[in-house]
């Protein structure tokens, strides 16, 4: 049954439509889109305090990868949650999810490591998953210091970050790499706009993330159409999801990516992977980490934190 848009979401969309009522003369470039996004995403008036926030440079295959480490109050080493931001592999940064990272850090008593991976089109596939996997290896080797237990790692992300979280999990499984304890997957990208999911029709426009925007992002990230068959680019292409970490999958009712996230959750369950799936009714893409003034946002942070507490208990 379709549920009406959350009133707070409706108000948000009305403000966004009013602010962008003038049609652009031409499609924006990736650089212009980044600048517009960085200028427009809603900054919180205040943020939750954590024990410490530091930045580090992690050696990666294309140069150093910047990460931000959030630590909770603790007298013993804490597990670590690798957070991978969204933005269609093209825009976004570790700054946009600061509210969620702090909330989960405190509520789950985990270190949060937010990854500033390389962006397309300057750095197309496979740069982003390579950077994220390098950060996981660095953590497992003790790179974050004695306050972090590098033997207990979970990964998570929103949108393209959810995609990259599962890709890192696949890479670790296939390579015998650092063990991943869990995945937290928020409105993840697992298929392509041409895969025939109904949500790409039902939510094609008018709800923030559009079908056209997803096509734009794929055009930045993918340099060869043959790559679309690669499970490390689109995990729904994987013939075998067995052996992946337990997953929490959160989808939004009014999101073009809704159906592929839910299909992936079903495929995980069919492969014997423990999975918890929640559709956030009345919500849109970005409700978790970007639009943190929405009432559903802190609820989703609490759900993610509870899942991580259970995983690491």
N, C-alpha and C positions, 0 to 999 in steps of 0.2 A: 504494500500500500504506500502510495506517495504521501509524504508529509510536507506540509508547507515550509517554506524557508523560515528559519529562525528570524524573528523580528530584528535582532541585532545585525544579522547578515544582510537582511533586506536594506537596512539603513546604510550599512557599509557599501553595498553595491550601488546604491543611489548616489552616495557621495563620490564614488569612483567614476560613475558615468558622467556626473556633472563636471568633474575635473578634467575629463578627457573627451569632451563633447566635440572638439574640433578635429576633423579627420586629417591625418598627416598627408603631405603632398606625395610622399613615397614611403615604401616600407623602411623601417629603421635598420641601421646596421647593428651588429652585436655590440659594438662600443657605445653607440647612442642608446641602445636599450639598457645597457648596464648603467650608464649615467642617469637615465630617467628613473630606473628602478632604485638606485642608491639615493636619489633625491626624494623619492615618494614613499618608500615603505615606512610604516608607522613606528616611530621611535617611542618607547615607553617613557613616562614621566619619571619613573624611578625603577630601580632593579633590586632584586633580592640579594642580600649580602651572602657571600660564601667565605670560607676560611682564607682562600687565596686564589688569585688569577694571575697566571704567568704565561708568557709566550716563548716558544721554542722553535728552532729550525731543525727539521728532520731531513737527513740525507735521502734523496729520492732519485729515481732514474733520469729525471730531467733537471736536476738541481734541487736545492733545499726546498722543503715543503713547510710552510708556516703552520703551526698548530697553536691552539690556545688551551691551556690546562686549567680546569676548575677543580679545586679540592674542597671537600667538606671538612668539618671539624672531626678529627679522629686521632686516637692515640696509636692505632695500628694501621698497617698498609690496607688500602681499600681497593676493591675491584675497579675496573676501568670500563667506561662506556664511550666508544668512539662514535662521535656524532658527525654526520656528513650532510652538509646543507644541500638544499634544492636549488632550482633555477635552470632546469633544462640543460645542465652541463655547460651553460653559456653565461649565466649571470649569477649574482648572489655571492655571499662571503660568510665567514664565521660570525660577522657582526649581527646578521639578521636574526639569529636564533639564540641570542644572549639570554633572553627571558626564560626560554624553555631549558637551556643548558643549566642555568643556575637553579631552577626549580627542581629538576631531576637530580642534580648533584646533591642538594640538601635532603630531599625526600627519600632518595634511594641509598644515601650514604655511599656514593660512588664518585670516583674521579670522572670528569667528562673531558674528553679530548676532542675539540672541534677542529676539523681539517680544512685548510684553505688550498684545495687541490687545483691543479691547472685547468683552465677553462678553454672551451672551444669558442670560435673556430681556429684561434691561434694554435691551440693544442687539442686536436680532435681525438676521438677514440684511437688507442686505448690509454691516453695519458692519465685521465682521471682515475680509473681503477688501479693503475700502476702506482700512483701517488698514495692512494688510500691503503693499498696493501703494504707499501713501504712503511707507513705509519704503524700499522698493526705489527709488523716485524720489529720495528724499533721499540714499541711498548713491550713486546714479549721478551726482548733482550734486556729490559730494564732501563731503557733510555729516559723514562720519565722520573727516575729516582726512587728512593726507598719508601716514599709515601704511597706509591702505587704498586699494587700486586699485578705484575705483568703476566702472571699465569692465569688470571681470571679476566677475560676480555669479552665484552659484548659489543655489537655494532648496531648502528641505527641511523636513520635519516628520513628526510621528507622529500617526496617527489623523485627527482633524479638522485637524491641522496639515499632514498630507499632502494632504488635500483642498484646503486653502487654498494650498498651494504650487503645485498644478496650476492652481488658479483664477487666481492671480497670473500664472502663465505664459501662460494663455489671454488674460488682460487685456492683458499686454504685447504678445503677438502681434497681437491685434485692434486695439490702439490705436497700434501703432508705437512702443511705449514702450521703456524700457531693455531691452537684450538680456539674456536669461537664458541662461547657458551650460549649465546642467544642473539636474535635479530629483532629490532624494533622498527617496523616498516610502516611509514605514514604516507598515505596516498601515493604509493610507489608506481614507478613506470616499469612495466614488464613486457608490454607489447608495442605494436606500431599502430598509428592512426588507421591504417588500411586493414587491420585484423578483423574488423566487423563487430566490435563490441558496441552494444546498444547505447552505452553511456556517451559514446562519441557523437551520437545523433541527438540523444535526449538533452545533453548538456553542452552542445557545440559552441554556444555563445550565450552571453548574458550572466555568467556566473563566475567572472574573474578569469580563471584559466580557460582558454578556448581551444577548439580543435585546430584552428589556424596557428595559434601560438605553438602548439606541440609540433606541428609540421615544420615551423620555423626552427625550433630547437633541434629537431632531427637533422635538418639541412646543415646546421652548424657542426654537429657532433660526428656525423657519418660521412666519410669521404668516398666509400665504395658501397653500392647497394648490397653486395655480397656479404658485407659485415652484419646485415640485419638478420642473418641466420646464425650468428655467433651467440651462444648462451652467455658469454661474458659481456655482451652488449645488451641482449634481451633475454633474461632468464626464462621466460616462457618457452623459449626455443630448446631448452635443455631436455633431453630424453630421460634424464634421471635426476630427480631431486632428493633421492634418498641420502641420508647421512648429513643433511644440512642441520644447522642448529635450530632448536625450538624458536618459534616466531610469534610475535604479537603484530597483527596486521590491523591498522585503523584506516578505514576509508570514509569518504564524505559522500553524502547522498547526491549532492549536486556538483559532481566532478566528472570530467571526461575520463579520468583514470579509474573511476569507481569499479567498473566491471573487471578490468584486468587484474586489479589488486585482489578482488574477491575470487577470481578464477585461480590465481596463483595460490591463495590460501587453501583452496580445495585441492589443488594438485599437491601441495605440501602434505596435507592430511592423507591423501591417497598413497603418498610415498612413505607413510609411517612417521612423519615429522610432527611432533606436538605443535599445534597452532591454535592461537586464540584470535578470532576475527570479530571486530566490532565495526558496524557501519554507524557513523555519527549522523543521525537524521537531521535534516534542515541545515546542514553545514556545507561549506564550499572548500575548494582547494586552498591550502594555506592556513586552515583554522588552528593547526597545532603550533607552528613555530613563527608564523609571520603576523597573523592578526590576533595578537595575544590579548586584546581587549574584549574579544568575543567570550561570552560566558562558557562556551564549550572548551575553550583553550586550556584553562587551568584544570578542568576535569580530565582532559587527555594527558596532561603532564602527570597528574596523579596516577592515572592508569598505567602509564609507561613506568613510573617509579615503582609502583606495586609489583609489576611484572618483573622488573630487575631485582627487587628485593627477594622475590620468590626464587628466581634463578640462582642468585648468589647465596641464598640462606644455607 
